[in-house]
């Protein structure tokens, strides 16, 4: 091996530190949501996100198109559906999580209209799925618009 240049002991340390700092400056900053490590995430935390961000469209037949119905857990967990929307304990295999993490410019990104899911909400949904995606029996989702009509 041929050495092109040699630095004395202190020079090597300074060069190594400088290279480290330059490398750190070139690294992309990664945002991490404020979700405490090992936080238990229950359906009560995920339900409002699904109702506000997903349910405006995901109520069965929407504008003549058959899309997954999120009002109950039946289609959300349907094992015959390909790809599966939610695979309890397997966030990497859950289509719901993959589409909410897509860039907004992507055609498959959800939700498609201006009411995006925040990073904290995405992480809550992901952690809920990782922890088993418990959806209590008989629990249903209801969009705000439908709930408002019921109070009039």
Secondary structure, DSSP 8 states (H G I E B T S, - for coil): ---S----HHHHHHHHHHHHHHHHHHS------S--TT----HHHHHHHIIIIITTT-SSEETTEE----SSHHHHH-TTSSS-S--TT-GGG-HHHHHHSS-TTSTT-SS-SS----HHHHHHHHHHHHTT----TT-----HHHHHHHT-
